Amino acid sequence: MVAEAAGVHRSTAARALNPGTSHLISAEVAERVREVARQLGFRRDALAAGLRTGRSGLIGVVLPDIANPLFSPILGGIEAALADHGYSALVANTGDNPRRQLEVVEQLMARRVDGFVLATVQRHDTVVDACLCAGVPTVLVNRAEDTNRLSAVVTDDIGGMRLAVQHLLELGHRRIGHIAGPAHISTGFLRRRGFEEAMRSARLDVSAVVVASAYAREAGRAAAAELLRRSNVTGIAAANDLLALGAYEELRARKLICPDDVSIVGHNDVPLVDMVDPPLTTVRISHLEMGESAARILLRQMEGATVQPEVHVTNATLVVRASTAPARVVQSAIGKARH
């Protein structure tokens, strides 16, 4: 009906109405067909099309914490790249529970998603086992396994943390602590390694490290409390921005001032950390680029390209704001209070 009204062959109309194939015909013809379809009230039956092609047009994007502002721009990059090829993202928020993550991935498989982008993986991950066993194209983003069984797009975690420590060193800090991310996650493990390498290169003590229980503000505050109890630090390099914001809270509770008493560097440069008081110095990662790159690798896999697992590492840069300042001789931060 649409083809006849638009004066084109049925196959041309089908291509025009399919976001994944509309680029195969001229933009003028595609728009004419779509306009006729709108006038006739025609709506493409994606389910029926999926039965014919064996594809659903859906990609499962699995996130560990949708409230974490890190993942919004990554998701935006994924969705933008998928939309260019007629795919939509089906987003699942699973938390950090491996059993729940596996359940969600199996549910999405049952709904015949065409592929996965996983932002949830641990260094040794059972969900990856399931995806490989099912033969579903899958790419990792932001986090990776220790063994490169699947392609992954990550940032330079070691280099980024070295930038953070070097910045504090250049400001004269020598008593520097690290709030590390969970060690079973690649970002926590590698950023701690970057911290230790940078401190050893400067011939400084690497023992002022507290591992946070999660990438969350509350966990950051608890870790900062332990760090300040154990060590007389003048600078803190945190494994992500939420942990850094938790450290802000602990400093305020102790009537300490950032950066006068303790300088703080975050990691990720998530949205709005330039709006906190003081604006957070942090390591910027390429959120949008990471998402777009992960989606493009996945699309190549789904198109049948033989892609050997690769790890694409994006650059990290330091963004200096007001949460860091030159070190000065201060009283011990342990138990210090302002009146």
N, C-alpha and C positions, 0 to 999 in steps of 0.2 A: 504494500500500500504506500509506504513512504517512498520507495524507489520509483514507483510509477508517478506519484505526484511531483517528485523532484526531477523526473526525466532522466534517471540514471539506471544502470544495471543493478540488480539486487546485490551483487557482490560489492559494488561500489558503495551502496548505501550501508551495507554491513560494516565495511571498513570505516566509513565516516562516523558511524555511531559507536565505534569501539575506540576508546582513548588510546589503546595500545597499537592501533593500526591506522589511525586517522592521518598520520604523517605520510602514509604511502600514496595519498592522493593530494591533489592541489588544495590549498587552503580555501580557495573560493568555492570549490565543489563541496568540500567538507562542511563549510558553514551553511551553504544552501540546503544541504540534506538535513543538517541539525535544525535549521529554522523551520523546514517543512515538518519535521518530527514534532517540534514544539507546537506548531499550529494544529497538528492532528492529535495532540495529546499522547504521542507514542512514547513509551518508556522501554529502554532496552532491558531484556530479561537476562541479567547477569548469571543467574543460576542455570538457565537453559544453555547459555553460551558456555558456561564452565563444563557442563556435561558433554558438550560437543568437543571441546578443546582439551579437556582433562585438566584445566587450570581454573582456580578460583579467583585470581586477580588480587588475592590478599596475601600480605606478608606479616607474619607474627613478629612483633617487636616487644621483647621481654625486658622490663626494667626492674631494678631492685627497689627503687624508692621514687615514685613519681613526684613526690613533694620536694625532692632534692633539686634545686634549680640548675644543677649541672646538666640534667638530662633533657631539659626543655629545648635548648638549642641543638643538641645532638639529634633529638627526635625531629626537629624542624628540618635539619639537613637530610635525614633519611626520607622524610615524607616528600620533600621537594624533588629529590632524585627519583623516587618511585613514581610520583605523579607524571613526570615527563614520559614515562613508559606505560602509563595506564594502570598502575598498581596502587592499591590503598594499604595503609598500615592498620593492622589490628593490634592495639597496644594492650599489654597485660602488665599489671603491677603486682609483683610476687613477693616482695620483701627478700630477706637474705636466707630464708629457710630452703635448703636444697630439696627437701621432699616436696614442698609446695611448688617450687620452680619446675620440678619434673612433672608434677600433676598438671600444671598449666600448659606446659609444652605438649604433653600427650593429648590434652583437650583440644589444643589448636591443631595438632596433627589430624585429629578426628574430624575437624572442620575443613580439612584439606587445604590448609595454607600452602602456598607455593614455595615458601622459604622462611628462614628466620634470621633476624638480627638480634643477637643476645648481648645485653649489657650487664648480665648477672654473673658471669662465670667466675669460679674460683680457680686457683692454680691447678687443681686436679678436680675435674668436674664431671659428675654423672650425667648431667643434661647433654653434654657434648657426646657422651657415649650413646645416648638415646637417639640424637640427631644423626650420628654417623651410621648407627644400626638401621635406622629407617630410610637412610639415603636422601634425606631432605636437605637441599642446599642451605648452608648456614654460615654466617659470618659473625665474628665477635667484634665488639666496639668498646673502647675505653679500658676494658680489662682483657687479659689474655691468660691462657694456660701456660704452664712451664714448658710443655711439649707442644710444638706447633702442629697440632692435628687439623686445625681449621685456620683459615685466613682471619687475621685480626687487624683492626685499625686502632692504634693506641697513640698516646703522646710519649715524649721522651721523659719518662718518670725520673730516671737517675739524673739526667742532665738538668731537668727543671729544679730538682731539689738542690743540686750543686749551685745553681744560680741563686737560690734563696740564701744558702749558707754564705756564699761569696759576698753577697750584698751586706749581710750582717758583719762579716769580717772587715769589709771595707769601711764600715762605720765604727770600727774599733772594738766590736764585741768579741770577747774571747770565751765567755761562759755562756754557751749556746745550748739550748735544749731542743728536743724534738718530740712532738706529739705524733706518734706513728699511727697509720691506719692498720686495720686488722691484718695479721701476717698471712692469712690464708687467701688473701686477695692480692693480685699482682701489683696493684698500685701501692698498697701498704708495704709490701715486701720490697719493691724496687725503690720507692722513695726513701725508705729507711736506709737502704744501701747507699743511695746518693748522699744522704746526710753523713753517714759514717765515712764514706770515701772523701768527702770534702773536708771533714774535720781532721781526718788522719793526714791529709795532704798539708794541712796547716799545723800539724803536730799538736793537736788539741785533744782533750779528753772527749771520748765518744759515749760515755756512760750515762749522760743525762737524757735518757730516752724512756718514755712511757707509751705503751701501746694502748690506744683507745679501743673500747669494746665494739664500737660501730662508728660509721661515718655520720655522726649526728652531733648537734650542738651540745646536748646534755652529756654525751660521752666525752666531748672535748673539754667541757668544764671539769668533769671528774678527773680526766687525765692531767689537766693543768694544775689542779689542786695537789695531786700526787707529785707532779714534777716540782712545783714550788716548795713542797714539804721536804723533798729530798735534795734539791739543788739550788744554789744561789745563782740563778741564771739572770742575765740581762737581756737575752734575746731568745725567742722561740720561733722555730720553723715548724709549722704545722703541715700535716699531710693533705689536708684539704681546707677549704674556706669555712665549712661548718665547724670543724674542730677549732679553727682560729677564733671564730665567733664565740665558741664556748669558753675559750681562754679569756676573751674580753670580759665575759661575765664573772669569771673567777677573780680576775684582777679587781674589778669593781667591788666585789664582795670583800676583798682584802684592803680596800681603800688604796689600791695602787693605781697608777696612771700609765696608760699606754700612749705614747712611747717613752715618757719621762723615766719611768722605772723599769719597764720591760718593753722592748720592741717585739712586734709580732709580724710574721710573714705567713700568708696563707698559700693555697695552691688551688688552681682552676680558674680563678677570676670569674666566678658565677655572677649572674645578673644581680645588681643592687649592692654589691660589696663596696662600691665607690660611694654609697650613700650612708653608710654607717658612720659612727663617730668613735674614733677617727677613721677616715676612709682607709680601707685595708690594702697594704702592700701585698702583692700576691704574684704567683706564677701563672701567666695566662696560657691556656691551651686552646687549640683550634677546634672548638666544639662543633661548629657548623661543618667545617671541612671533614672532621672525623665521621660525622653522620653521612654526609654525601659520599665519601669514599667507600664506606662500608656498604651502602646501598648499591653503588656502581659495581663493586666486586661481586655482590650477590646477583645482580642482574646478569653479569657475564656468565656466572655459573648456571643460572636458570636458562640461559640461551643455549646451553650445551657446550660452552667453551671449557676445554680442559685446563683448569686453573690449579696449579700446585699451591698448597697452602703458603701464604706469604704474610709477613708482618709489616704493615705500613706504619711507619713512625712519623708523627707530625712534630713540628718544632714547638718548643716551649720558650716563652719570653718572660722577662721580669717587668712588672708594672709597679713602679714606685709611687706610693702615696704617703699618707701622713702617719701610718702606724709604726714606722721605723724612724729612728733618729740616732745620731752619734751616741756611743756609749759614754757614760760618765761615772765617776766614782759615786756610788750610792750605798746606802745601808743594805744589809741583807734583805732580800725580798721575803725571806721566810719569817712569817709572823709579824712583818712590819705593818704598821697601821698609821694612817694619817689622822690627825685630830683637827 
